[in-house]
Amino acid sequence: MQILNEFKLEFLSKSSNEAFARVVAAAFVSQLDPTLEEIADIKTAVSEAVTNAIIHGYEDNRGVIKMNCKLFDASVEISVIDEGRGIDDVEKARQPMYTSKPDLERSGMGFTIMENFMDRLEIVSQPGKGTSVNMYKTLKSIGK
């Protein structure tokens, strides 16, 4: 597949930047003329990925979050990358209701939400090195 357009963005792991990342991704994907539902799905998934990087990846420390977005003919690939603490057990972290931060009243549904709003989710993580969350979505609105 040929990439139609692409951006790379870096921002501090501050909670105020979560909304910024979500809006940037949605605005960028709008080039493909997605439906409002598709935009909402993408915004929700990006929000969850960025929030995970802030809360779990960097915890109380500041770090840099990278977001890469690629547009193809009828699909989008979004990666949210941190160089934080990483995930000890990715499969366990993917389980609904699992949270490593119960004291923060986290629901443990971040990865489940990403999986439900996107077509495919890949998580690559190494403890002490960081996490890359790669999300893929085919836009059904294309070609209609």
Backbone as CSV, one residue per row, in Angstrom:
resi,resn,N_x,N_y,N_z,CA_x,CA_y,CA_z,C_x,C_y,C_z
1,MET,0.833,-1.194,0.000,0.000,0.000,0.000,0.872,1.250,0.000
2,GLN,0.455,2.185,-0.780,1.187,3.440,-0.877,0.671,4.438,0.159
3,ILE,1.593,5.097,0.841,1.226,6.117,1.826,0.830,7.387,1.073
4,LEU,-0.383,7.886,1.369,-0.858,9.127,0.760,-0.333,10.357,1.492
5,ASN,-0.248,10.229,2.810,0.214,11.349,3.627,0.629,10.793,4.985
6,GLU,1.455,11.562,5.692,1.979,11.081,6.957,2.393,12.262,7.830
7,PHE,2.244,12.114,9.148,2.814,13.099,10.052,3.446,12.393,11.238
8,LYS,4.398,13.103,11.852,5.049,12.650,13.074,5.014,13.818,14.035
9,LEU,4.603,13.535,15.263,4.410,14.573,16.252,5.021,14.119,17.576
10,GLU,5.638,15.037,18.295,6.169,14.758,19.629,5.603,15.792,20.586
11,PHE,5.201,15.328,21.770,4.671,16.236,22.775,4.965,15.684,24.164
12,LEU,4.945,16.565,25.152,5.211,16.173,26.526,4.071,15.322,27.081
13,SER,4.414,14.453,28.001,3.430,13.556,28.608,2.640,14.283,29.701
14,LYS,1.953,15.325,29.287,1.084,16.096,30.172,-0.356,15.769,29.798
15,SER,-1.206,15.631,30.804,-2.595,15.257,30.520,-3.301,16.266,29.618
16,SER,-2.882,17.526,29.664,-3.505,18.538,28.801,-3.208,18.281,27.320
17,ASN,-2.198,17.492,27.006,-1.865,17.202,25.613,-2.669,16.040,25.020
18,GLU,-3.404,15.334,25.852,-4.235,14.222,25.354,-5.281,14.737,24.370
19,ALA,-5.983,15.794,24.729,-7.012,16.362,23.845,-6.384,16.886,22.560
20,PHE,-5.213,17.491,22.673,-4.495,17.998,21.504,-4.193,16.857,20.526
21,ALA,-3.658,15.752,21.026,-3.311,14.611,20.171,-4.555,14.046,19.486
22,ARG,-5.623,13.954,20.229,-6.883,13.414,19.692,-7.411,14.280,18.548
23,VAL,-7.379,15.588,18.733,-7.889,16.509,17.713,-6.981,16.523,16.483
24,VAL,-5.668,16.483,16.700,-4.724,16.468,15.574,-4.943,15.222,14.716
25,ALA,-5.073,14.062,15.353,-5.296,12.822,14.605,-6.599,12.898,13.817
26,ALA,-7.650,13.382,14.448,-8.949,13.485,13.771,-8.886,14.448,12.593
27,ALA,-8.248,15.583,12.766,-8.134,16.560,11.678,-7.341,15.984,10.514
28,PHE,-6.273,15.259,10.820,-5.443,14.672,9.778,-6.205,13.610,8.995
29,VAL,-6.912,12.746,9.697,-7.668,11.660,9.055,-8.830,12.221,8.239
30,SER,-9.301,13.418,8.564,-10.440,13.999,7.839,-10.159,14.184,6.350
31,GLN,-8.897,14.129,5.951,-8.548,14.200,4.519,-9.179,13.057,3.724
32,LEU,-9.445,11.944,4.405,-10.035,10.778,3.737,-11.561,10.803,3.756
33,ASP,-12.152,11.881,4.268,-13.595,12.056,4.332,-14.296,10.930,5.094
34,PRO,-13.855,10.671,6.315,-14.497,9.625,7.116,-15.859,10.081,7.630
35,THR,-16.647,9.132,8.105,-17.925,9.471,8.728,-17.651,10.049,10.114
36,LEU,-18.652,10.681,10.701,-18.511,11.206,12.054,-18.241,10.071,13.041
37,GLU,-18.853,8.921,12.815,-18.621,7.766,13.688,-17.167,7.293,13.596
38,GLU,-16.624,7.262,12.389,-15.229,6.855,12.224,-14.278,7.830,12.912
39,ILE,-14.555,9.116,12.793,-13.739,10.131,13.464,-13.827,9.954,14.987
40,ALA,-15.024,9.728,15.483,-15.213,9.540,16.928,-14.445,8.301,17.408
41,ASP,-14.477,7.230,16.635,-13.741,6.006,16.988,-12.247,6.280,17.085
42,ILE,-11.712,6.986,16.102,-10.280,7.291,16.064,-9.897,8.192,17.233
43,LYS,-10.709,9.209,17.497,-10.423,10.113,18.607,-10.410,9.361,19.942
44,THR,-11.363,8.455,20.112,-11.442,7.677,21.355,-10.218,6.786,21.514
45,ALA,-9.837,6.096,20.455,-8.681,5.193,20.515,-7.391,5.964,20.800
46,VAL,-7.202,7.093,20.133,-6.003,7.911,20.365,-5.995,8.418,21.800
47,SER,-7.133,8.850,22.283,-7.245,9.333,23.656,-6.806,8.261,24.650
48,GLU,-7.271,7.033,24.445,-6.911,5.932,25.347,-5.412,5.625,25.278
49,ALA,-4.858,5.604,24.072,-3.433,5.287,23.911,-2.553,6.357,24.564
50,VAL,-2.887,7.620,24.347,-2.100,8.710,24.922,-2.240,8.731,26.442
51,THR,-3.436,8.522,26.934,-3.659,8.484,28.378,-2.858,7.357,29.016
52,ASN,-2.834,6.186,28.380,-2.030,5.074,28.901,-0.556,5.448,28.967
53,ALA,-0.057,6.106,27.930,1.356,6.496,27.914,1.663,7.474,29.051
54,ILE,0.759,8.400,29.293,0.956,9.392,30.351,0.896,8.739,31.731
55,ILE,-0.162,8.005,31.988,-0.404,7.460,33.325,0.471,6.245,33.637
56,HIS,0.567,5.327,32.681,1.288,4.082,32.936,2.734,4.122,32.456
57,GLY,2.966,4.750,31.321,4.319,4.779,30.770,5.266,5.655,31.563
58,TYR,4.817,6.869,31.830,5.699,7.813,32.501,5.353,8.026,33.977
59,GLU,4.220,7.548,34.395,3.763,7.681,35.776,3.846,9.138,36.219
60,ASP,4.636,9.449,37.217,4.713,10.824,37.727,5.846,11.625,37.090
61,ASN,6.515,11.045,36.123,7.637,11.712,35.461,7.189,12.334,34.148
62,ARG,7.952,13.291,33.658,7.694,13.875,32.343,8.514,13.116,31.315
63,GLY,7.924,12.922,30.180,8.617,12.275,29.074,8.021,12.764,27.781
64,VAL,8.482,12.202,26.700,7.997,12.579,25.376,7.160,11.436,24.803
65,ILE,6.023,11.803,24.263,5.163,10.850,23.554,5.268,11.185,22.079
66,LYS,5.443,10.156,21.273,5.488,10.321,19.821,4.213,9.743,19.232
67,MET,3.643,10.458,18.281,2.471,9.955,17.574,2.753,10.043,16.085
68,ASN,2.639,8.925,15.424,2.824,8.859,13.971,1.503,8.453,13.351
69,CYS,1.161,9.074,12.261,-0.092,8.769,11.575,0.176,8.662,10.085
70,LYS,-0.290,7.562,9.494,-0.134,7.350,8.060,-1.505,7.141,7.434
71,LEU,-1.730,7.817,6.324,-2.964,7.644,5.571,-2.674,6.831,4.313
72,PHE,-3.560,5.887,4.053,-3.500,5.080,2.833,-4.784,5.345,2.052
73,ASP,-5.007,4.646,0.956,-6.197,4.885,0.129,-7.498,4.860,0.927
74,ALA,-7.654,3.858,1.785,-8.908,3.720,2.519,-8.679,3.329,3.974
75,SER,-7.502,3.632,4.489,-7.214,3.229,5.867,-6.229,4.184,6.523
76,VAL,-6.120,4.014,7.830,-5.221,4.840,8.625,-4.457,3.942,9.594
77,GLU,-3.217,4.309,9.853,-2.382,3.645,10.847,-1.886,4.714,11.802
78,ILE,-2.142,4.526,13.083,-1.731,5.496,14.099,-0.902,4.772,15.142
79,SER,0.266,5.310,15.429,1.137,4.749,16.458,1.347,5.781,17.554
80,VAL,1.232,5.332,18.792,1.504,6.166,19.961,2.641,5.482,20.708
81,ILE,3.750,6.190,20.867,4.989,5.586,21.357,5.509,6.375,22.554
82,ASP,5.865,5.644,23.606,6.531,6.280,24.736,7.818,5.522,25.040
83,GLU,8.700,6.177,25.770,9.944,5.547,26.202,9.937,5.437,27.725
84,GLY,8.755,5.095,28.245,8.554,5.000,29.687,8.913,3.638,30.246
85,ARG,8.169,3.223,31.253,8.532,2.018,32.001,8.209,0.715,31.286
86,GLY,7.401,0.756,30.251,7.057,-0.470,29.533,6.017,-1.288,30.285
87,ILE,5.596,-2.377,29.656,4.569,-3.249,30.230,5.209,-4.598,30.513
88,ASP,5.080,-5.047,31.755,5.673,-6.327,32.145,5.020,-7.505,31.423
89,ASP,3.701,-7.494,31.323,2.959,-8.608,30.717,1.868,-8.035,29.812
90,VAL,2.145,-7.934,28.528,1.216,-7.309,27.579,-0.108,-8.063,27.533
91,GLU,-0.075,-9.378,27.510,-1.320,-10.159,27.434,-2.195,-9.913,28.662
92,LYS,-1.594,-9.832,29.819,-2.337,-9.540,31.047,-2.928,-8.126,30.972
93,ALA,-2.130,-7.173,30.488,-2.589,-5.787,30.375,-3.743,-5.644,29.392
94,ARG,-3.839,-6.543,28.426,-4.919,-6.493,27.430,-6.240,-7.029,27.967
95,GLN,-6.207,-7.690,29.113,-7.429,-8.276,29.668,-8.365,-7.175,30.167
96,PRO,-9.663,-7.266,29.809,-10.618,-6.273,30.307,-10.616,-6.223,31.830
97,MET,-10.673,-5.033,32.364,-10.748,-4.750,33.787,-9.403,-4.861,34.516
98,TYR,-8.328,-5.243,33.813,-7.028,-5.293,34.475,-6.450,-3.879,34.531
99,THR,-5.964,-3.494,35.684,-5.276,-2.213,35.813,-4.104,-2.359,36.770
100,SER,-3.033,-1.717,36.434,-1.872,-1.694,37.331,-1.954,-0.495,38.275
101,LYS,-3.017,0.292,38.135,-3.181,1.498,38.963,-4.580,1.533,39.614
102,PRO,-4.943,0.519,40.402,-6.287,0.535,41.006,-6.483,1.709,41.964
103,ASP,-5.392,2.221,42.547,-5.477,3.358,43.458,-5.918,4.640,42.742
104,LEU,-5.741,4.681,41.428,-6.158,5.854,40.656,-7.556,5.685,40.070
105,GLU,-8.226,4.629,40.483,-9.573,4.317,39.995,-9.615,4.202,38.480
106,ARG,-8.602,3.549,37.918,-8.559,3.287,36.489,-9.471,2.106,36.187
107,SER,-10.165,2.115,35.066,-11.126,1.057,34.747,-10.476,-0.195,34.185
108,GLY,-9.262,-0.074,33.667,-8.625,-1.239,33.070,-9.215,-1.602,31.719
109,MET,-9.822,-0.644,31.048,-10.488,-0.918,29.769,-9.810,-0.248,28.579
110,GLY,-8.655,0.388,28.777,-8.006,1.140,27.700,-7.735,0.317,26.455
111,PHE,-7.050,-0.817,26.595,-6.747,-1.635,25.417,-8.013,-2.237,24.816
112,THR,-8.962,-2.609,25.666,-10.233,-3.166,25.175,-10.969,-2.128,24.340
113,ILE,-10.979,-0.892,24.803,-11.632,0.188,24.048,-10.924,0.396,22.713
114,MET,-9.592,0.432,22.734,-8.840,0.596,21.478,-9.167,-0.528,20.501
115,GLU,-9.224,-1.763,21.001,-9.527,-2.910,20.138,-10.927,-2.819,19.555
116,ASN,-11.873,-2.295,20.321,-13.255,-2.205,19.848,-13.488,-1.071,18.864
117,PHE,-12.699,-0.007,18.968,-12.906,1.144,18.094,-12.026,1.118,16.842
118,MET,-11.007,0.288,16.856,-10.123,0.164,15.693,-10.242,-1.257,15.150
119,ASP,-9.744,-1.497,13.944,-9.836,-2.830,13.345,-8.769,-3.775,13.868
120,ARG,-7.624,-3.217,14.213,-6.523,-4.052,14.688,-5.656,-3.234,15.636
121,LEU,-5.116,-3.927,16.635,-4.280,-3.278,17.633,-3.053,-4.148,17.872
122,GLU,-1.884,-3.534,17.771,-0.628,-4.227,18.067,0.067,-3.463,19.187
123,ILE,0.526,-4.198,20.189,1.219,-3.587,21.315,2.602,-4.221,21.400
124,VAL,3.615,-3.388,21.328,4.996,-3.850,21.465,5.571,-3.107,22.661
125,SER,6.038,-3.859,23.648,6.541,-3.220,24.853,7.716,-3.987,25.422
126,GLN,8.617,-3.236,26.023,9.772,-3.825,26.673,9.945,-3.117,28.014
127,PRO,9.882,-3.872,29.121,10.046,-3.233,30.419,11.324,-2.396,30.493
128,GLY,11.152,-1.178,30.989,12.270,-0.257,31.124,12.618,0.500,29.854
129,LYS,11.985,0.157,28.742,12.315,0.784,27.450,11.146,1.547,26.827
130,GLY,9.916,1.134,27.129,8.769,1.838,26.572,7.802,0.947,25.829
131,THR,6.793,1.588,25.257,5.689,0.889,24.614,5.309,1.589,23.314
132,SER,4.975,0.781,22.328,4.435,1.276,21.065,3.062,0.640,20.854
133,VAL,2.045,1.474,20.738,0.682,1.016,20.474,0.371,1.404,19.038
134,ASN,0.153,0.393,18.206,-0.107,0.616,16.784,-1.551,0.232,16.489
135,MET,-2.301,1.201,15.956,-3.732,1.012,15.705,-4.019,1.178,14.220
136,TYR,-4.890,0.329,13.709,-5.214,0.318,12.283,-6.726,0.360,12.108
137,LYS,-7.176,1.153,11.140,-8.602,1.224,10.852,-8.823,1.436,9.355
138,THR,-9.691,0.603,8.785,-10.131,0.782,7.407,-11.409,1.610,7.454
139,LEU,-11.439,2.645,6.646,-12.586,3.540,6.642,-13.636,3.001,5.681
140,LYS,-14.772,2.661,6.237,-15.862,2.087,5.445,-16.510,3.145,4.548
141,SER,-16.334,4.405,4.925,-16.958,5.500,4.174,-16.301,5.695,2.805
142,ILE,-15.089,5.184,2.628,-14.366,5.366,1.364,-15.057,4.560,0.264
143,GLY,-15.261,5.187,-0.852,-15.837,4.505,-2.003,-17.355,4.496,-2.027
144,LYS,-17.996,5.125,-1.051,-19.466,5.155,-1.048,-19.971,6.412,-1.697
